[in-house]
């Protein structure tokens, strides 16, 4: 059986090979010419990539026209290509969908302090595929900036919990636990500790109530008491007085420091107060 070069399949193959060889040759010639004239390695690298991407795109379009000349075949091919692209680019597409969700629902905005995927920080940038955080140490540590910028994919808003420290209510409840010995005059200490919380906590009774009423219009947030309070509990080693007060998220560390220093000075000045810590008593 003689080999027939006039069949459509053979013609398409020959035309495709010609297109590939011609474009490859032009690409190599242009890259060689630019390489001879270019002295900047970085600029040449980006230029080379741009040329290659350009010819790949042109070749794809020409070959597409060769193999799918009629509309029906082209529409079928484009449908298959679209499905393949959707699978291959699943993560970028999810990031784009998440970006629309962030813009619409606003779980956080630039300037907010948030925590996501075990990373905490202040939002400094929002883009189509990711948002950026100015990292801080964990909430239970110092809340101070580490100097690092963390880039987080937008898709995390669908898969992870997002903690926004200022959304809905501009303040957070901070707690400081102080353990005193059973022999200490804990009732007197409780009164003084409450005064420390009022002195160094936020002066926000009316302001916080106003914000809370505004937040209640959007979220089911309600507190019966916004003023500081000191709770009492009993542990194995002593009496624990827990100071609870409202503060701005970015002032948690500074307010804690002031209250802790005031407590240290006060306990040291009182003969009937002592800090408790795990001890062992041996009785003979």
C-alpha positions in Angstrom: 0.0 0.0 0.0 1.6 3.3 -1.1 2.2 6.0 1.4 -0.2 8.9 0.8 1.0 12.3 1.8 -2.2 14.0 0.9 -4.3 12.6 3.8 -5.5 15.3 6.2 -3.7 13.7 9.2 -0.3 13.7 7.4 -0.8 17.2 6.1 -1.6 18.4 9.7 1.5 16.7 11.0 3.8 18.2 8.3 2.4 21.7 8.8 2.8 21.4 12.6 6.4 20.3 12.2 7.1 23.2 9.9 5.6 25.7 12.3 7.6 24.2 15.3 10.9 24.2 13.4 10.4 27.8 12.0 9.5 29.3 15.3 12.2 27.4 17.1 14.8 28.7 14.6 13.6 32.3 14.9 13.6 32.0 18.7 17.2 30.8 18.8 18.4 33.5 16.3 16.8 36.3 18.3 18.1 35.0 21.6 21.6 34.7 20.1 21.5 38.3 18.8 20.3 39.7 22.1 22.9 37.6 24.0 25.7 39.1 22.0 24.5 42.7 22.7 23.4 42.3 26.3 25.8 42.6 29.3 23.2 42.5 32.0 22.6 38.9 33.0 19.3 39.6 34.8 17.8 41.6 32.0 18.8 39.1 29.4 17.2 36.3 31.5 13.9 38.1 31.6 14.1 39.0 27.9 14.9 35.4 26.9 11.9 34.2 28.9 9.6 36.8 27.3 10.7 35.8 23.8 10.2 32.1 24.6 6.7 32.7 26.0 5.8 34.8 23.0 6.8 32.2 20.4 5.1 29.4 22.5 1.9 31.4 22.5 2.1 32.2 18.7 2.9 28.5 18.0 0.0 27.3 20.1 -2.4 29.6 18.2 -1.1 28.6 14.8 -1.2 24.9 15.5 -4.6 25.2 17.0 -5.8 26.7 13.7 -4.1 23.8 11.7 -5.7 21.0 13.7 -9.1 22.5 14.4 -10.1 24.4 11.3 -13.9 23.9 11.8 -15.9 25.5 14.6 -17.3 22.3 16.0 -13.9 20.7 16.5 -12.5 24.0 17.9 -15.4 24.3 20.4 -14.8 20.7 21.6 -11.1 21.3 21.9 -11.6 24.5 23.8 -14.0 22.8 26.2 -11.4 20.1 27.0 -8.7 22.7 27.4 -10.9 24.7 29.8 -11.6 21.7 31.9 -7.8 20.8 32.0 -6.9 24.4 32.9 -9.5 24.4 35.7 -8.0 21.3 37.2 -4.4 22.4 36.7 -5.0 25.9 38.1 -7.2 24.8 40.9 -5.2 26.6 43.6 -4.9 30.0 41.8 -8.6 29.9 40.9 -9.5 29.2 44.6 -7.3 32.1 45.6 -9.1 34.4 43.2 -12.5 33.2 44.5 -11.2 33.8 48.1 -10.1 37.3 47.1 -13.7 38.1 46.0 -14.9 36.7 49.3 -12.5 38.9 51.2 -13.5 42.0 49.3 -17.2 41.2 49.8 -17.5 39.9 53.3 -14.4 41.7 54.7 -13.3 39.2 57.4 -10.3 41.5 57.7 -8.9 44.6 56.1 -5.5 46.3 55.8 -4.4 47.4 59.2 -6.3 44.6 61.1 -4.4 42.3 63.5 -5.3 38.7 62.7 -4.2 35.2 63.3 -4.4 32.5 60.6 -2.6 29.1 60.2 -0.7 29.5 63.5 0.6 32.9 62.2 -0.3 36.2 63.8 0.3 39.7 62.4 -1.0 43.0 61.1 -2.4 42.9 57.5 -0.2 45.2 55.4 -1.2 44.2 51.9 -4.1 42.4 50.0 -3.7 41.1 46.5 -5.4 38.8 44.0 -3.7 35.6 45.1 -2.4 36.4 48.6 -2.4 38.8 51.5 0.7 39.8 53.6 1.2 40.1 57.3 3.7 41.9 59.4 4.4 39.0 61.7 4.1 39.4 65.5 4.9 36.9 68.2 2.0 34.7 69.3 -0.9 36.1 71.2 0.2 34.4 74.4 3.8 35.8 74.1 4.9 39.4 73.4 2.6 40.6 70.6 5.7 42.5 69.2 6.7 42.6 65.6 9.4 40.1 64.5 10.3 42.2 61.4 9.3 39.4 59.1 6.6 39.6 56.4 4.5 36.5 55.9 2.6 35.9 52.6 -0.5 33.9 53.1 -2.6 32.4 50.2 -6.1 33.9 50.0 -7.6 30.3 50.0 -6.8 30.1 53.7 -10.0 32.0 54.4 -11.9 28.9 53.2 -9.8 26.2 55.0 -8.5 27.8 58.2 -10.0 29.8 61.1 -9.4 33.5 60.8 -9.0 35.3 64.2 -9.5 39.1 63.9 -8.6 40.8 67.1 -10.4 44.1 66.3 -13.4 43.2 64.2 -16.8 43.6 65.7 -15.4 45.0 69.0 -12.3 47.1 69.0 -11.0 45.7 72.3 -10.0 42.4 73.7 -10.2 40.9 77.2 -6.8 40.5 78.7 -6.2 38.4 81.9 -3.3 38.4 84.3 -3.2 35.7 87.0 -1.4 36.3 90.3 -0.9 33.4 92.8 -0.6 34.3 96.5 0.0 32.0 99.4 -3.0 30.7 101.5 -1.7 32.7 104.4 -1.8 36.0 102.5 -4.5 38.6 103.0 -6.0 37.9 99.5 -9.1 40.0 100.2 -7.0 43.2 100.6 -4.9 42.3 97.6 -8.0 41.7 95.5 -9.2 45.3 96.1 -5.8 46.7 95.2 -5.4 44.6 92.1 -8.8 45.8 90.9 -7.6 49.4 91.3 -4.5 48.6 89.2 -6.7 47.3 86.4 -8.8 50.5 86.5 -5.7 52.7 86.6 -3.8 51.0 83.8 -6.6 49.4 81.7 -8.5 51.3 79.0 -10.7 54.2 80.2 -13.5 53.2 77.9 -16.8 52.6 79.7 -19.0 54.9 77.6 -16.9 54.5 74.4 -16.9 50.7 74.7 -20.6 50.6 75.3 -21.2 52.7 72.2 -19.0 50.5 70.1 -20.6 47.4 71.5 -24.0 48.7 70.5 -22.7 49.3 66.9 -21.2 45.8 66.8 -24.5 44.3 68.0 -26.1 45.5 64.8 -23.9 43.1 62.8 -22.7 40.4 65.3 -24.3 38.7 68.3 -21.8 40.3 70.7 -23.0 41.3 74.2 -21.2 41.7 77.5 -23.0 42.4 80.8 -19.9 44.0 82.3 -17.3 46.1 80.6 -15.4 47.4 83.7 -12.4 45.5 85.1 -13.0 42.6 87.5 -10.8 40.3 89.7 -11.7 36.6 90.0 -10.7 34.4 92.8 -9.8 30.7 92.5 -8.0 28.1 94.6 -5.1 26.1 93.2 -2.8 23.5 94.8 -0.1 26.0 95.7 -2.3 29.0 96.7 -5.0 31.5 96.0 -5.1 32.8 92.4 -6.4 36.3 91.7 -7.1 36.8 88.0 -7.3 40.4 86.8 -9.6 40.8 83.7 -9.8 44.0 81.8 -10.4 45.4 78.4 -7.6 46.8 76.2 -6.7 47.5 72.6 -5.0 44.5 70.9 -1.8 46.5 70.3 -1.6 47.7 73.9 -1.9 44.3 75.6 1.8 44.0 76.3 2.3 47.5 77.6 -0.8 47.4 79.9 0.2 44.0 81.2 3.7 45.3 82.0 2.3 48.2 84.0 0.0 46.1 86.0 2.6 43.4 86.7 5.1 46.0 87.9 2.5 47.6 90.1 1.6 44.2 91.6 5.3 43.3 92.2 5.9 46.6 94.0 2.7 46.3 96.0 3.3 42.7 97.2 6.9 43.5 98.1 5.7 46.4 100.3 3.2 44.4 102.3 4.1 42.1 105.2 0.9 40.0 104.9 1.2 39.2 101.2 3.5 36.7 99.5 3.7 35.1 96.1 3.0 31.4 96.0 4.9 28.8 94.1 5.1 25.0 94.2 6.7 23.9 97.5 7.2 20.7 99.6 6.9 20.6 103.3 8.6 17.9 105.4 7.2 17.2 108.8 9.2 15.2 111.3 
